[in-house]
């Protein structure tokens, strides 16, 4: 009788029969599938964030100055290159402009084309000096990529928010799975739990054993799901990064820290959900 309240010290034993009541097959498989989805969501959130940073950093400092065909562009390019905040000022060759319009207009050698100057500014550059120069040139137009960048950023931020919402849904569904598994374990070991409870076993000891068992099962399933996610994420990165970031994918592009954290997060969700569920059930006992 005196040994029953010390249930928490029986670490090497299974007085509640949880190894039979909480099987180590179905729950880890379900958690593994959800971990796989979570890994894809994490990769999506990370990729959308990096894409937004690249667009914002790369395009925010790009300006395109359009000049009338008769404008003498050489001195103007030198003047623009000397302004504070200019990283590069380049006159776009006429041959390049004709190559760009060829798919739409075909070869039109006699068509007069405007002079185009591509400007690259520092992110913190003051554009007022550039606007003053442009306003002093009759017929000059300064085009920025601000509107396009804002639309692209909204798209990237929307994808990032969707990925985060997906992770939240996965966490809630995972908690619901653990709650169902806990209730199934309670139903399977109800008589044993009632006997131990009546003999004086602490609610925290009983709930703690359930919580530790379910935390281990969730961590095991999440580790398996994370391992399965690695080849899938690599295949996606290998196809997407050359298009989005204009370079080859590397191992550093995978969200290793997030993948390593998946078992810990899953174990925490399993432990907390099981503990809350079982303690709520035990509080209703007489």
Helices and strands as residue ranges (DSSP letters): G 4-9, H 18-21, H 26-59, E 62-67, H 73-82, E 86-91, H 94-105, E 115-121, H 128-135, E 141-144, H 146-188, H 190-198, H 203-244, G 251-253, H 256-283
